[in-house]
Amino acid sequence: MGRGRLGVVAVAAAAVLLPRPAPASTWEIDPVHTTAGFAVRHLVVSKVRGHLGRVTGTLHLDEKDRTRSTVEATVDLTGIDTDNEERDRHLRSADYLDTRRYPTLTFRSKKVVAQGADRFVVTGDLTLRGVTREVELVVQGSATPVRDPWGKTRLGGEIRTTLERDAFGIGRQSVVEGGGLVMGNDVEVTIDVELVRTSDEPARTSPRTDQRASSSISSSVSPALRSSAAVCSPSAGAARSPRIS
């Protein structure tokens, strides 16, 4: 067998039999098990807390280098809830979020920096009320996926950031007597997120596939190997050599 033919066979065998590196996986935010909360200071002396609406999005996770991962997320602001319907209507109005014109908050990542095995800072563009600003999200969570009782693979964690109302044109900056704002400018946002893997698991070659692949390679290579063996074997050499009397 020529060297070229042997090289082709070796490459083909390696492509089928050697383990493949795991590709980037795709994960979807599970809105049923994800909540987005916020807190803002009121009259300097206390905080008002509430929940934003349904959170959806997609994470493309690089299994080998998580800093190369990307994420996009959307929050439905029409579902804002502070346990006070009158206040919620006011927050949805044009004075604040103006959800009739801008019903969602969106985030698209641009950079991920690792600060440990389970802590990352994700920088990206956040769009709120028609205004886009670069923000940083601090993500803390388990780096190890778990499999739920129904066979789905999940990841989870906590996301924190602080948004400045005036940067997005949200609400008035009314001042109380003695100084301080009626509503604080800093809005603390916390998202408890759970994600479900939706892409295929890293490719695993089954024994049956291995057997078929090996048989296929063997059948295609065997004639050439047999031919090579026939040339190289001692009996073949004896048959070809002239008989010395």
C-alpha positions in Angstrom: 0.0 0.0 0.0 1.3 3.4 -0.9 2.1 6.0 1.8 -0.7 8.3 0.5 -3.3 5.5 0.8 -2.1 4.7 4.3 -2.4 8.4 5.3 -6.0 8.6 4.1 -6.9 5.5 6.0 -5.4 6.8 9.2 -7.2 10.1 9.0 -10.5 8.4 8.3 -10.1 6.1 11.2 -9.1 8.9 13.6 -12.1 11.0 12.5 -14.5 8.2 13.4 -12.9 6.6 16.4 -11.2 9.4 18.4 -13.4 11.5 20.8 -14.6 14.8 19.5 -14.3 18.0 21.5 -17.6 19.2 23.0 -19.1 22.0 21.0 -20.7 25.2 22.5 -24.0 24.3 24.0 -27.3 26.3 23.9 -29.4 27.0 27.0 -32.8 28.7 27.4 -33.9 30.7 30.4 -36.7 28.8 32.2 -39.2 31.6 32.9 -41.1 29.5 35.3 -38.1 29.2 37.6 -36.6 32.6 37.0 -37.5 35.8 38.8 -36.4 39.4 38.3 -36.7 41.6 41.4 -35.7 45.2 42.0 -35.4 47.6 45.0 -35.3 51.4 45.0 -35.0 53.8 47.9 -38.1 55.8 48.9 -37.9 59.1 50.8 -34.3 58.2 51.8 -35.5 56.2 54.8 -36.7 52.9 53.2 -36.8 50.7 50.1 -39.7 49.7 47.9 -39.3 46.3 46.4 -41.0 44.7 43.5 -40.8 42.1 40.7 -40.4 42.7 37.0 -42.2 40.6 34.5 -41.4 37.3 32.6 -37.7 36.7 31.8 -36.7 34.9 28.6 -33.4 34.5 26.8 -30.7 32.3 25.4 -27.2 31.4 26.6 -24.6 30.1 24.2 -22.1 28.5 26.5 -18.6 27.7 25.5 -17.8 24.5 27.4 -14.1 25.0 27.3 -13.8 28.7 27.8 -16.7 30.3 29.4 -15.4 33.8 28.8 -16.3 33.2 25.1 -19.9 32.6 25.9 -22.7 34.9 24.9 -26.2 35.7 26.3 -29.3 37.6 25.2 -32.2 38.2 27.5 -35.6 40.0 27.5 -37.7 41.1 30.5 -41.4 41.8 30.0 -41.9 45.1 31.9 -45.7 45.1 31.5 -45.7 42.5 34.3 -44.1 44.8 36.9 -45.6 44.2 40.4 -44.9 46.0 43.6 -48.0 44.7 45.4 -49.8 47.9 44.9 -51.9 48.2 41.7 -52.1 52.0 41.7 -48.3 52.3 42.0 -47.9 49.6 39.3 -50.1 51.5 36.9 -48.0 54.7 37.6 -44.8 52.8 36.9 -46.1 51.4 33.6 -47.2 54.9 32.6 -45.2 57.4 30.5 -43.9 59.1 33.7 -41.7 56.0 34.3 -41.3 52.9 32.1 -43.9 53.9 29.4 -44.6 50.2 28.7 -47.1 51.0 26.0 -44.3 52.2 23.8 -41.4 50.2 25.4 -42.8 46.9 26.8 -39.5 45.2 27.3 -36.0 45.5 28.6 -33.3 43.7 26.6 -29.7 42.8 27.2 -27.1 41.6 24.8 -23.6 40.6 26.1 -20.4 41.8 24.6 -17.7 40.5 27.0 -17.4 38.0 29.8 -14.6 38.2 32.5 -14.1 35.3 34.9 -13.5 36.2 38.6 -13.3 32.6 39.8 -14.8 29.2 38.9 -18.4 30.4 39.6 -18.3 34.2 39.4 -18.3 36.2 36.2 -18.7 39.9 35.2 -20.8 40.2 32.0 -20.6 43.5 30.1 -23.2 44.2 27.5 -25.8 46.6 26.0 -29.0 47.1 28.0 -31.9 48.8 26.3 -34.7 50.3 28.5 -37.3 52.8 27.5 -35.7 53.2 24.1 -32.3 54.1 25.5 -29.2 51.8 25.3 -26.4 51.9 27.8 -23.5 49.6 28.5 -23.9 47.9 31.9 -22.1 45.2 33.9 -23.9 42.2 35.4 -22.3 40.2 38.2 -23.1 36.6 37.8 -22.7 34.1 40.6 -23.7 30.5 40.2 -22.8 26.8 40.0 -20.4 25.9 37.3 -21.6 22.3 37.3 -24.8 21.4 35.5 -27.4 19.1 37.2 -29.9 16.7 35.7 -33.4 17.0 36.9 -35.8 14.0 37.5 -37.2 14.4 34.0 -33.8 14.1 32.3 -33.2 17.8 31.5 -29.9 19.4 32.2 -30.0 22.7 34.2 -27.7 25.5 35.3 -28.6 28.3 37.7 -27.3 31.4 39.5 -27.9 34.9 40.7 -27.4 38.1 38.6 -27.0 41.5 40.1 -26.6 45.0 38.7 -27.5 48.6 39.5 -29.3 50.8 37.0 -29.4 54.6 37.2 -32.9 55.9 36.5 -31.7 59.2 35.0 -29.5 57.4 32.5 -32.6 55.9 30.9 -34.9 58.9 31.4 -37.1 57.2 34.0 -39.2 59.3 36.3 -38.7 62.7 37.8 -36.0 63.6 40.3 -38.2 65.2 43.0 -36.4 66.3 46.1 -37.8 66.0 49.7 -37.4 68.7 52.3 -33.9 68.6 53.7 -32.4 67.0 50.6 -32.6 63.5 49.1 -34.9 62.2 46.4 -38.5 61.0 46.8 -37.4 58.0 44.7 -33.8 57.0 44.7 -31.8 57.2 41.4 -30.2 53.8 41.9 -32.3 50.8 41.1 -30.9 47.5 42.4 -31.8 44.6 40.1 -31.5 40.9 41.2 -32.3 38.0 38.9 -32.5 34.5 40.1 -32.1 32.5 36.9 -32.4 28.9 35.9 -31.5 27.6 32.4 -32.3 24.4 30.6 -30.0 22.9 28.0 -31.8 22.7 24.6 -28.9 21.7 22.3 -27.9 18.1 21.9 -25.5 16.7 24.6 -21.9 16.5 23.5 -21.6 13.8 20.8 -21.1 10.3 22.2 -20.3 7.5 19.9 -22.4 4.4 20.6 -20.9 0.9 20.5 -23.1 0.1 17.5 -21.9 3.2 15.7 -18.3 2.3 16.5 -18.9 -1.2 15.2 -20.5 0.1 11.9 -17.7 2.6 11.5 -15.0 0.0 12.1 -16.7 -2.4 9.7 -16.9 0.3 7.0 -13.3 1.3 7.3 -12.3 -2.4 7.4 -14.2 -3.3 4.3 -12.8 -0.3 2.4 -9.2 -0.9 3.5 -9.1 -4.7 3.7 -8.4 -5.3 -0.1 -5.5 -2.9 0.0 -4.2 -4.4 3.2 -4.5 -7.9 1.9 -2.7 -6.8 -1.3 0.1 -5.2 0.8 0.3 -8.3 3.0 0.6 -10.5 0.0 3.5 -8.5 -1.2 5.3 -8.3 2.1 4.7 -11.9 3.4 7.7 -14.4 3.3 5.6 -16.9 1.4 4.9 -14.3 -1.3 8.6 -13.5 -1.5 9.5 -17.1 -1.9 7.0 -17.6 -4.7 8.4 -14.6 -6.5 12.1 -15.5 -6.0 13.8 -17.6 -8.7 14.6 -21.1 -7.7 18.2 -21.8 -7.2 19.2 -25.3 -8.1 
